[in-house]
Amino acid sequence: MSTEKTIVIVEDDVFLRRLYELKFTEAKFKVKVAEDGQAGLALIQSEKPAVVLLDIELPKMDGFAVLQVVKGSVETKNIPIIMLTNSSTQEAIDKARELGAADYIIKAHFLPSEVVTKAVACIKN
């Protein structure tokens, strides 16, 4: 039986998506990826991952809408969601927290290895 934890990464930038997929695979996660909000929401609902990395600016459905749906559902509300974005406005940070995000990471401020550490911490809490 596998002890791997599943992570869903919802990121439209193919380079970043692959980078985070690699880093989390190296950290022994089972990684599922989506390039838009609708696909990400479907993965979250079907996989019930241990943690989610969610961009805000996504095609089809933005990260805030995904976060709101996930946190509004009895089946998925306890899944920790980390917003991983370039948006550094206080308004975006406040909105993410109000909607139930476990953490808010500005991509340019953290190395991928630090993002892995934060995700592991979210699972343990």
Residue pairs with C-beta under 8 A, 6 or more apart in sequence:
2 30
3 28
4 28
4 29
4 30
5 28
5 29
5 30
5 49
5 50
5 51
5 123
6 29
6 30
6 31
6 32
6 47
6 48
6 49
6 50
7 24
7 29
7 30
7 31
7 32
7 49
7 50
7 51
7 52
7 53
7 119
8 32
8 33
8 34
8 40
8 43
8 44
8 47
8 49
8 51
8 52
8 53
9 17
9 20
9 21
9 24
9 31
9 32
9 33
9 34
9 52
9 53
10 33
10 34
10 35
10 36
10 37
10 39
10 40
10 43
10 44
10 52
10 53
10 54
10 55
10 58
10 63
10 66
11 17
11 20
11 33
11 34
11 35
11 53
11 55
11 58
11 84
12 35
12 36
12 55
12 57
12 58
12 59
13 55
14 35
16 107
17 33
17 35
19 112
20 53
20 84
20 112
20 115
21 31
21 33
23 112
23 113
23 115
23 116
24 31
24 116
24 119
25 31
27 116
27 120
29 50
32 43
32 47
32 49
34 40
34 42
34 43
35 58
35 59
36 58
36 59
36 60
36 61
37 58
37 59
37 60
37 61
37 62
37 63
37 65
37 66
38 60
38 61
39 60
40 52
40 54
40 58
40 61
40 66
41 61
41 66
41 69
41 70
43 49
44 52
44 66
44 70
44 76
44 79
45 70
45 73
45 75
45 76
48 75
48 76
48 79
49 79
50 79
50 80
50 123
51 79
51 80
51 81
51 82
51 102
51 119
51 122
51 123
52 70
52 79
52 80
52 81
52 82
53 82
53 84
53 115
53 119
54 63
54 66
54 67
54 81
54 82
54 83
54 84
54 101
55 63
55 83
55 84
55 85
56 62
56 63
56 64
56 83
56 85
56 87
56 92
56 96
57 63
57 85
57 86
57 87
58 66
63 83
63 85
64 95
64 96
64 99
67 81
67 83
67 96
67 99
67 100
67 101
68 99
70 76
70 77
70 79
70 81
71 77
71 81
71 99
71 100
77 100
80 102
80 103
80 122
80 123
80 125
81 100
81 101
81 102
82 101
82 102
82 103
82 104
82 105
82 115
82 118
82 119
82 122
83 96
83 101
83 103
83 104
83 105
84 105
84 107
84 115
85 92
85 104
85 105
85 106
85 107
86 106
86 107
86 108
87 106
88 106
92 104
93 104
96 104
97 104
102 122
102 125
103 118
103 122
105 115
105 118
110 118
